[in-house]
Amino acid sequence: STMLTSIADGLLCCLLGKTPNAVGPLDSVESSDGYSFMEVKPGRILRVRHSIPKRLEFPEEPEDLAAERGTVHCKRRITLYRNGQLLIENLGDAVRSEILHCHDPNSTVELEMSDPAGIPGGGSAKDGATPPGKRRKRKPKKVITVDCKKRITSCKGSHGDVVLFFIHGVGGSLDIWKEQLEFFSKLGYEVVAPDLAGHGCSSAPPVAAAYTFYALAEDMRAVFKRYAKKRNILIGHSYGVSFCTFLAHEYPELVHKVIMINGGGPTALEPSLCSIFNMPTCVLRCLSPCLAWSFLKAGFARQGAKEKQLLKEGNAFNVSSFVLRAMMSGQYWPEGDEVYHAELAVPVLLVHGMHDKFVPVEEDQRMAEILLIAFLKVIDEGSHMVMLECPDTVNTLLHEFVLWEPDT
């Protein structure tokens, strides 16, 4: 039945002019229903939902007042030792005050420098606050300094320079964000949500190389560059979180805030060698009903008629076996390690569904430790597809974070 549904949906896409395999040259043209098709490369076409609501005009506050509000000075030194251990020192006006100390060789030690003026310029990571004695003699593999001032304001929706980007994960589509897109559009926000290649009604190239992390990241870069304005908020789910991290790292001046939903720990991506997705495509095709059932079981806290309907409406896990296999084996991103995440100076909201069987809560807790400005919210009644299961709760959390600005 799953395969028949896929075929029927594919035919429906074609009948509606939203073919998942469009190949002709195509300029991005907005349609009346908010959907458009964007050619990111010749023959590589993504469906994008783009909504620009009518805004109420409010007088802008004077520039001199706005400049002083919500400014955070981010200054930290990150030392990576040869055994994999990280030493993170928040220098100057620290955002967090807790000290994190683990004995795990892959752990992070985070230290607060109470007297930044007393730290000798150009000193080593051991100055000011000394870790346990034996670490004193270790030679660092890499030392990185992050020093920037970031202005974080609330985004009221009355501003024409705010855009919210929603990026789904493996097997999903932009339809999983239906509740969020409608919610924020009604509030007056401009929203953008693409279908990843091979997903939803985007084109599905027949080569595995089209689904590597880097290929998909370049697609998301093209979408971001086309629609980005002065203040951009990135919202990712599962694998989509990695593309949000990538964009935030590439465009620190344009990315205002990031929201990571069930994204997992700050480890470099590497496909599993023992994964079921390494099986031949024909075998996966035969197993597709079992995979869909497994996804329902692992992705939702409950597996009733409502959840099955949500899965169908969200067009989730409705991709070809070839695309699924290529997506899973293409998740290779060695640069996206703990140091890469620790360098991010953008505020991040982490949302985790407590019953998620794909991503353990410990991974999001670890992410909260590594990131400079991070808030972790756990939704007790939610699982991996928490935005479908608990839309009101998720919308409220997202909206509060969009409106948040730090105390002066």
FILUMTI-469829 format. One record per residue (C-alpha): residue number from 1; chain; x, y, z; residue in three letters. Coordinates in steps of 0.2 Angstrom, whole numbers, plus 5000, padded with zeros to 4 digits. Example, Ala and Ser with C-alpha at 12.3 -4.5 7.8 and 13.67 -1.06 7.14 Angstrom:
BEGIN
1/A/5062/4978/5039/ALA
2/A/5068/4995/5036/SER
This chain:
BEGIN
1/A/5000/5000/5000/SER
2/A/5015/5012/5004/THR
3/A/5021/5009/4986/MET
4/A/5004/5012/4978/LEU
5/A/5003/5028/4988/THR
6/A/5020/5034/4982/SER
7/A/5015/5030/4964/ILE
8/A/4998/5039/4967/ALA
9/A/5006/5054/4975/ASP
10/A/5019/5055/4960/GLY
11/A/5005/5055/4948/LEU
12/A/4996/5069/4958/LEU
13/A/5012/5079/4958/CYS
14/A/5013/5077/4939/CYS
15/A/4995/5082/4936/LEU
16/A/4997/5097/4947/LEU
17/A/5012/5102/4937/GLY
18/A/5023/5099/4952/LYS
19/A/5033/5085/4944/THR
20/A/5047/5077/4956/PRO
21/A/5058/5074/4941/ASN
22/A/5057/5091/4931/ALA
23/A/5072/5094/4921/VAL
24/A/5069/5109/4910/GLY
25/A/5077/5126/4913/PRO
26/A/5067/5135/4925/LEU
27/A/5067/5152/4933/ASP
28/A/5060/5153/4951/SER
29/A/5042/5160/4948/VAL
30/A/5030/5163/4963/GLU
31/A/5013/5154/4960/SER
32/A/4997/5161/4968/SER
33/A/4997/5147/4981/ASP
34/A/5014/5151/4988/GLY
35/A/5024/5137/4980/TYR
36/A/5037/5140/4967/SER
37/A/5051/5130/4958/PHE
38/A/5069/5135/4960/MET
39/A/5083/5128/4948/GLU
40/A/5098/5127/4959/VAL
41/A/5108/5119/4946/LYS
42/A/5104/5114/4928/PRO
43/A/5091/5101/4929/GLY
44/A/5091/5101/4949/ARG
45/A/5075/5109/4954/ILE
46/A/5068/5112/4971/LEU
47/A/5050/5115/4976/ARG
48/A/5050/5130/4988/VAL
49/A/5035/5137/4998/ARG
50/A/5037/5155/5000/HIS
51/A/5025/5166/5009/SER
52/A/5026/5185/5011/ILE
53/A/5011/5191/5022/PRO
54/A/5004/5208/5022/LYS
55/A/5012/5217/5037/ARG
56/A/5006/5231/5049/LEU
57/A/5018/5245/5048/GLU
58/A/5024/5251/5065/PHE
59/A/5037/5266/5067/PRO
60/A/5055/5259/5069/GLU
61/A/5064/5264/5085/GLU
62/A/5078/5276/5083/PRO
63/A/5095/5268/5077/GLU
64/A/5105/5274/5092/ASP
65/A/5093/5266/5104/LEU
66/A/5092/5250/5094/ALA
67/A/5111/5248/5093/ALA
68/A/5113/5247/5112/GLU
69/A/5099/5234/5114/ARG
70/A/5103/5216/5115/GLY
71/A/5121/5216/5111/THR
72/A/5131/5201/5117/VAL
73/A/5150/5201/5116/HIS
74/A/5155/5183/5112/CYS
75/A/5173/5179/5116/LYS
76/A/5179/5161/5119/ARG
77/A/5195/5151/5116/ARG
78/A/5193/5133/5111/ILE
79/A/5208/5121/5113/THR
80/A/5208/5104/5105/LEU
81/A/5220/5091/5112/TYR
82/A/5227/5076/5103/ARG
83/A/5217/5064/5113/ASN
84/A/5201/5073/5107/GLY
85/A/5197/5082/5123/GLN
86/A/5191/5100/5121/LEU
87/A/5195/5115/5133/LEU
88/A/5182/5129/5131/ILE
89/A/5186/5145/5140/GLU
90/A/5173/5159/5139/ASN
91/A/5183/5175/5140/LEU
92/A/5176/5192/5145/GLY
93/A/5157/5194/5148/ASP
94/A/5153/5175/5149/ALA
95/A/5136/5170/5144/VAL
96/A/5135/5155/5155/ARG
97/A/5142/5153/5173/SER
98/A/5142/5134/5176/GLU
99/A/5158/5124/5175/ILE
100/A/5157/5108/5165/LEU
101/A/5170/5095/5169/HIS
102/A/5169/5077/5163/CYS
103/A/5182/5063/5164/HIS
104/A/5177/5056/5147/ASP
105/A/5192/5057/5135/PRO
106/A/5180/5065/5122/ASN
107/A/5173/5077/5135/SER
108/A/5173/5096/5136/THR
109/A/5180/5106/5150/VAL
110/A/5172/5124/5151/GLU
111/A/5180/5137/5162/LEU
112/A/5174/5154/5166/GLU
113/A/5188/5168/5167/MET
114/A/5183/5179/5181/SER
115/A/5196/5193/5177/ASP
116/A/5198/5194/5159/PRO
117/A/5210/5209/5161/ALA
118/A/5222/5198/5170/GLY
119/A/5224/5186/5156/ILE
120/A/5240/5189/5147/PRO
121/A/5238/5193/5129/GLY
122/A/5242/5179/5118/GLY
123/A/5243/5167/5133/GLY
124/A/5240/5149/5131/SER
125/A/5224/5140/5136/ALA
126/A/5232/5136/5153/LYS
127/A/5233/5154/5158/ASP
128/A/5220/5161/5170/GLY
129/A/5212/5144/5175/ALA
130/A/5222/5129/5175/THR
131/A/5214/5112/5172/PRO
132/A/5221/5096/5181/PRO
133/A/5240/5096/5182/GLY
134/A/5244/5082/5169/LYS
135/A/5235/5092/5156/ARG
136/A/5247/5106/5158/ARG
137/A/5260/5097/5148/LYS
138/A/5249/5092/5134/ARG
139/A/5252/5100/5117/LYS
140/A/5236/5107/5109/PRO
141/A/5232/5100/5092/LYS
142/A/5222/5116/5088/LYS
143/A/5218/5133/5096/VAL
144/A/5203/5143/5090/ILE
145/A/5198/5161/5096/THR
146/A/5180/5167/5093/VAL
147/A/5178/5186/5096/ASP
148/A/5163/5195/5090/CYS
149/A/5149/5206/5095/LYS
150/A/5132/5201/5090/LYS
151/A/5116/5211/5091/ARG
152/A/5101/5200/5095/ILE
153/A/5084/5208/5094/THR
154/A/5066/5202/5095/SER
155/A/5058/5199/5078/CYS
156/A/5040/5206/5080/LYS
157/A/5034/5202/5062/GLY
158/A/5031/5220/5058/SER
159/A/5049/5221/5051/HIS
160/A/5052/5218/5033/GLY
161/A/5069/5212/5036/ASP
162/A/5065/5195/5045/VAL
163/A/5064/5178/5036/VAL
164/A/5061/5161/5044/LEU
165/A/5068/5146/5035/PHE
166/A/5062/5129/5038/PHE
167/A/5073/5114/5033/ILE
168/A/5066/5096/5034/HIS
169/A/5076/5080/5037/GLY
170/A/5078/5063/5028/VAL
171/A/5061/5056/5021/GLY
172/A/5052/5072/5025/GLY
173/A/5045/5086/5014/SER
174/A/5041/5104/5017/LEU
175/A/5023/5098/5021/ASP
176/A/5029/5092/5039/ILE
177/A/5030/5111/5043/TRP
178/A/5012/5114/5038/LYS
179/A/5006/5120/5056/GLU
180/A/5022/5131/5058/GLN
181/A/5021/5139/5041/LEU
182/A/5003/5144/5044/GLU
183/A/5006/5150/5062/PHE
184/A/5020/5161/5057/PHE
185/A/5012/5167/5041/SER
186/A/4997/5173/5051/LYS
187/A/5008/5182/5063/LEU
188/A/5015/5192/5049/GLY
189/A/5032/5183/5046/TYR
190/A/5040/5179/5029/GLU
191/A/5043/5160/5028/VAL
192/A/5053/5149/5016/VAL
193/A/5053/5130/5016/ALA
194/A/5061/5120/5003/PRO
195/A/5059/5101/4998/ASP
196/A/5076/5093/4998/LEU
197/A/5082/5085/4982/ALA
198/A/5072/5069/4979/GLY
199/A/5059/5073/4992/HIS
200/A/5042/5080/4991/GLY
201/A/5040/5088/4973/CYS
202/A/5058/5092/4970/SER
203/A/5068/5084/4956/SER
204/A/5075/5067/4960/ALA
205/A/5092/5065/4951/PRO
206/A/5096/5047/4947/PRO
207/A/5114/5047/4954/VAL
208/A/5119/5044/4972/ALA
209/A/5131/5059/4972/ALA
210/A/5117/5071/4971/ALA
211/A/5112/5067/4989/TYR
212/A/5128/5069/4998/THR
213/A/5129/5082/5012/PHE
214/A/5139/5094/5002/TYR
215/A/5127/5093/4987/ALA
216/A/5112/5096/4998/LEU
217/A/5121/5110/5008/ALA
218/A/5125/5119/4992/GLU
219/A/5106/5118/4987/ASP
220/A/5102/5125/5004/MET
221/A/5115/5139/5002/ARG
222/A/5106/5144/4985/ALA
223/A/5089/5144/4993/VAL
224/A/5096/5155/5008/PHE
225/A/5105/5167/4996/LYS
226/A/5090/5169/4986/ARG
227/A/5077/5173/5000/TYR
228/A/5089/5180/5014/ALA
229/A/5086/5197/5021/LYS
230/A/5094/5206/5035/LYS
231/A/5089/5195/5049/ARG
232/A/5086/5177/5046/ASN
233/A/5080/5163/5058/ILE
234/A/5084/5145/5053/LEU
235/A/5073/5131/5059/ILE
236/A/5079/5113/5056/GLY
237/A/5072/5096/5060/HIS
238/A/5083/5080/5061/SER
239/A/5096/5080/5047/TYR
240/A/5090/5097/5042/GLY
241/A/5098/5104/5058/VAL
242/A/5115/5100/5050/SER
243/A/5111/5112/5035/PHE
244/A/5106/5125/5048/CYS
245/A/5122/5124/5057/THR
246/A/5132/5125/5040/PHE
247/A/5123/5141/5035/LEU
248/A/5125/5149/5052/ALA
249/A/5144/5145/5051/HIS
250/A/5145/5152/5033/GLU
251/A/5134/5167/5036/TYR
252/A/5137/5173/5054/PRO
253/A/5131/5191/5050/GLU
254/A/5115/5186/5041/LEU
255/A/5109/5172/5053/VAL
256/A/5100/5179/5068/HIS
257/A/5095/5164/5077/LYS
258/A/5094/5145/5075/VAL
259/A/5081/5132/5081/ILE
260/A/5086/5114/5081/MET
261/A/5073/5101/5083/ILE
262/A/5078/5083/5087/ASN
263/A/5095/5086/5078/GLY
264/A/5106/5076/5090/GLY
265/A/5124/5079/5096/GLY
266/A/5138/5090/5089/PRO
267/A/5148/5076/5081/THR
268/A/5154/5075/5063/ALA
269/A/5142/5065/5052/LEU
270/A/5148/5048/5045/GLU
271/A/5137/5035/5038/PRO
272/A/5135/5019/5047/SER
273/A/5144/5004/5039/LEU
274/A/5131/4992/5047/CYS
275/A/5116/5001/5042/SER
276/A/5101/4993/5034/ILE
277/A/5102/5007/5021/PHE
278/A/5118/4999/5014/ASN
279/A/5107/4985/5007/MET
280/A/5104/4985/4988/PRO
281/A/5090/4997/4982/THR
282/A/5079/4982/4976/CYS
283/A/5079/4974/4994/VAL
284/A/5075/4991/5002/LEU
285/A/5060/4993/4990/ARG
286/A/5053/4976/4996/CYS
287/A/5056/4982/5014/LEU
288/A/5048/4999/5011/SER
289/A/5031/4994/5020/PRO
290/A/5042/4988/5035/CYS
291/A/5053/5004/5035/LEU
292/A/5037/5015/5035/ALA
293/A/5030/5005/5049/TRP
294/A/5046/5006/5059/SER
295/A/5047/5025/5056/PHE
296/A/5029/5027/5063/LEU
297/A/5034/5017/5078/LYS
298/A/5050/5026/5081/ALA
299/A/5045/5043/5076/GLY
300/A/5029/5045/5086/PHE
301/A/5025/5043/5104/ALA
302/A/5009/5035/5100/ARG
303/A/5004/5025/5084/GLN
304/A/4986/5028/5082/GLY
305/A/4975/5033/5067/ALA
306/A/4979/5052/5070/LYS
307/A/4998/5049/5069/GLU
308/A/4996/5039/5053/LYS
309/A/4985/5053/5046/GLN
310/A/4998/5066/5051/LEU
311/A/5012/5055/5042/LEU
312/A/5002/5055/5026/LYS
313/A/4997/5073/5027/GLU
314/A/5015/5078/5030/GLY
315/A/5021/5068/5015/ASN
316/A/5034/5060/5027/ALA
317/A/5044/5045/5023/PHE
318/A/5037/5045/5006/ASN
319/A/5053/5044/4995/VAL
320/A/5060/5031/4984/SER
321/A/5071/5017/4990/SER
322/A/5085/5024/4979/PHE
323/A/5084/5041/4987/VAL
324/A/5083/5035/5004/LEU
325/A/5098/5024/5002/ARG
326/A/5108/5038/4994/ALA
327/A/5103/5050/5008/MET
328/A/5108/5039/5022/MET
329/A/5125/5034/5014/SER
330/A/5129/5052/5009/GLY
331/A/5129/5059/5027/GLN
332/A/5147/5062/5028/TYR
333/A/5153/5079/5035/TRP
334/A/5169/5077/5044/PRO
335/A/5170/5096/5047/GLU
336/A/5155/5097/5057/GLY
337/A/5163/5091/5073/ASP
338/A/5162/5098/5091/GLU
339/A/5175/5112/5087/VAL
340/A/5164/5118/5072/TYR
341/A/5149/5119/5083/HIS
342/A/5158/5127/5098/ALA
343/A/5163/5141/5086/GLU
344/A/5145/5146/5083/LEU
345/A/5141/5163/5091/ALA
346/A/5122/5163/5086/VAL
347/A/5109/5160/5099/PRO
348/A/5101/5142/5097/VAL
349/A/5085/5135/5104/LEU
350/A/5086/5116/5105/LEU
351/A/5069/5107/5105/VAL
352/A/5068/5088/5109/HIS
353/A/5054/5076/5110/GLY
354/A/5057/5065/5125/MET
355/A/5051/5049/5117/HIS
356/A/5062/5051/5102/ASP
357/A/5070/5034/5097/LYS
358/A/5081/5041/5084/PHE
359/A/5090/5054/5094/VAL
360/A/5093/5051/5113/PRO
361/A/5090/5067/5124/VAL
362/A/5109/5065/5129/GLU
363/A/5114/5071/5112/GLU
364/A/5104/5087/5113/ASP
365/A/5111/5090/5131/GLN
366/A/5128/5088/5124/ARG
367/A/5124/5101/5110/MET
368/A/5118/5113/5124/ALA
369/A/5135/5111/5133/GLU
370/A/5145/5114/5117/ILE
371/A/5135/5129/5110/LEU
372/A/5139/5147/5117/LEU
373/A/5121/5153/5118/ILE
374/A/5109/5138/5119/ALA
375/A/5092/5134/5127/PHE
376/A/5086/5116/5128/LEU
377/A/5067/5113/5129/LYS
378/A/5061/5095/5131/VAL
379/A/5043/5091/5126/ILE
380/A/5037/5077/5137/ASP
381/A/5023/5071/5126/GLU
382/A/5033/5072/5109/GLY
383/A/5044/5061/5099/SER
384/A/5055/5063/5083/HIS
385/A/5040/5071/5073/MET
386/A/5036/5083/5087/VAL
387/A/5031/5097/5076/MET
388/A/5017/5086/5069/LEU
389/A/5012/5078/5086/GLU
390/A/5012/5094/5097/CYS
391/A/5011/5109/5085/PRO
392/A/5004/5121/5098/ASP
393/A/5018/5118/5110/THR
394/A/5031/5118/5096/VAL
395/A/5024/5134/5089/ASN
396/A/5023/5143/5106/THR
397/A/5042/5138/5110/LEU
398/A/5047/5144/5093/LEU
399/A/5038/5160/5094/HIS
400/A/5045/5164/5111/GLU
401/A/5062/5162/5105/PHE
402/A/5059/5172/5090/VAL
403/A/5053/5186/5101/LEU
404/A/5067/5184/5114/TRP
405/A/5081/5196/5116/GLU
406/A/5095/5196/5130/PRO
407/A/5095/5208/5144/ASP
408/A/5106/5223/5141/THR
